[in-house]
Amino acid sequence: MSDDQIQNIYRRYVDARKQNHERIDNVKLETVAKTVRDMMPKLAQKHAGKHIDFEVVVKDGKVALKPVAK
């Protein structure tokens, strides 16, 4: 996953947290990047040949990243 894609996910994640009135001062780009990159090998294996993207969702009142195979 490219740095631009990671930054796009990060921006959407931070925006969603702002709209949900959650803290954003403790959200770092490096943390989001590590989380996404750590998930990619397992997702790529599970969804072989598909493009993996991440959606920003609100689950149980909290903002989260949800992987989506396309």
C-alpha positions as CSV (number, residue, x, y, z in Angstrom):
1,M,0.0,0.0,0.0
2,S,1.4,3.4,-1.0
3,D,2.2,6.3,1.3
4,D,-0.5,8.3,-0.5
5,Q,-3.1,5.6,0.2
6,I,-2.1,5.4,3.8
7,Q,-2.4,9.2,4.2
8,N,-5.8,9.2,2.6
9,I,-7.0,6.5,5.1
10,Y,-5.5,8.5,7.9
11,R,-7.2,11.7,6.9
12,R,-10.6,10.0,6.6
13,Y,-10.0,8.3,10.0
14,V,-9.2,11.6,11.7
15,D,-12.1,13.4,10.1
16,A,-14.5,10.7,11.2
17,R,-13.1,10.8,14.8
18,K,-13.7,14.6,14.8
19,Q,-17.2,14.2,13.6
20,N,-17.8,11.5,16.3
21,H,-16.4,13.8,19.0
22,E,-13.5,11.4,19.7
23,R,-10.0,12.5,20.6
24,I,-7.6,13.0,17.7
25,D,-4.5,14.2,19.6
26,N,-3.5,10.6,20.2
27,V,-3.9,9.5,16.6
28,K,-0.6,9.3,14.7
29,L,0.0,8.7,11.1
30,E,2.7,6.2,11.9
31,T,0.3,4.1,14.1
32,V,-2.4,4.0,11.4
33,A,0.3,3.1,8.8
34,K,1.7,0.3,10.9
35,T,-1.8,-1.1,11.6
36,V,-2.8,-1.1,8.0
37,R,0.5,-2.6,6.8
38,D,0.5,-5.3,9.4
39,M,-3.0,-6.4,8.3
40,M,-2.1,-6.5,4.6
41,P,-0.3,-9.8,4.3
42,K,-3.0,-11.8,6.1
43,L,-5.7,-10.0,4.1
44,A,-3.9,-10.5,0.8
45,Q,-3.6,-14.2,1.5
46,K,-7.3,-14.5,2.5
47,H,-8.5,-12.5,-0.5
48,A,-6.0,-13.6,-3.1
49,G,-6.1,-11.6,-6.3
50,K,-8.4,-8.9,-4.9
51,H,-7.6,-5.3,-4.2
52,I,-7.8,-4.5,-0.4
53,D,-9.1,-1.1,0.6
54,F,-10.1,0.3,4.0
55,E,-13.3,2.0,5.0
56,V,-13.8,4.2,8.0
57,V,-16.8,3.0,9.9
58,V,-18.5,3.8,13.2
59,K,-19.0,0.5,15.2
60,D,-20.4,0.4,18.7
61,G,-20.1,4.2,18.8
62,K,-16.4,4.3,18.0
63,V,-14.6,5.0,14.7
64,A,-12.7,2.0,13.3
65,L,-11.0,0.9,10.1
66,K,-12.7,-1.9,8.2
67,P,-10.8,-3.8,5.4
68,V,-12.8,-4.4,2.2
69,A,-11.8,-6.8,-0.6
70,K,-12.8,-5.6,-4.0
